[in-house]
Amino acid sequence: MIDFHTHIVPPSVKQDRDSYFRDPLFKSLYFSPKAKLATAEDLIARMDKDGIDMSVALNIGWSDDDLCARTNDYLMESIVRYPHRLVGFGTVVLGPGEKALREVERCAKGGLCGIGEMRLDRRLLEANGAGVLPPFIETVAAYNLALLVHASEPVGHDYPGKWDTTPEVLYALIKRFPGLRLICAHWGGGLPLYGLMPEVKAVLSGIMFDTAASPYLYSPAIYKEVIEILGPESILFGTDYPLLTAARLLKEIRSLALPVQVEEAILSGNARRLLDKISGKKENRG
């Protein structure tokens, strides 16, 4: 089984979180002492307990270039320590100039398979972001990386880090950059449900949606609805660990009595095919 959405931080961040509250997103997510932080070792121990074979360890959307680089370094070190258990995704601060592009390149050369979990401000898709987003997307694609973006629902309850990357923002991103290897976190904020519109379904072909934090957001019926609309091949099993454990999501998924091949696709098959495509092309690049 592959958990496609987990988060790890360096031990120094876990041990002294208060020192990192200067970062607005980190503070909003982890200000409460009840908000859990996990290191690579914590994640591996939990994977062993829940029967997870491999996890994709994501970064978060830091607002400081140095924090991005330092936490990306930790992800690179972690995948070296656990090469058969962890896959890493790095992060960057988007802005003018080539700093973010060089960090994407460094992540790729350091063995990371993607960029995420990114929070794409809707303004990046507007005129004032026209010079920032295309070079970033082009660099991600040039290194055959995947891009995993945070997504939020336009309605419903509020929670830390909900953000404004709602379905219409994701839809604009997908239309503008066809062919991008994109994973929309948290069911894409409900974007798959718009696939009932034929023109939307056509645009969403090939886009992946993960199940991270699903029990906090939707009833279990979301699985069967998205399977019916877009097919099981569009879904990636993800927990948002340490927010939730795999055991909780697995219990929910198995309560649905899905066909064996559908459950297998969600829990591992889809993720393995995606990761094989990334690693295969990275090897071909030499």
Buried (B, 14 or more C-beta within 10 A) or exposed (E): BBBBBBBBBBBEBBEEBEEBEEBEBBBBBBEEEEBBBBBBEBBBEBBEEBEBBBBBBBBBBBEEBEBBBBBBBBBBBBBEEBEEBBBBBBBBBBEEEEBBBEBBBBBBEBBBBBBBBBBBBBEBBEEEBEEBBEBBBEBBBEBBBBBBBBBBBEEEEEEEBBBEBBBBBBBEBBEEBEEBBBBBBBBBBBBBBBBEEEEBBEBBEEBBBBBBBBBEBBEBEBBEBBBEBBBBBBBBBBBBBBBBBBBEBBEBBEEEEBEEEBBBBBBBBBBEEBBEEBBEEBEEEE
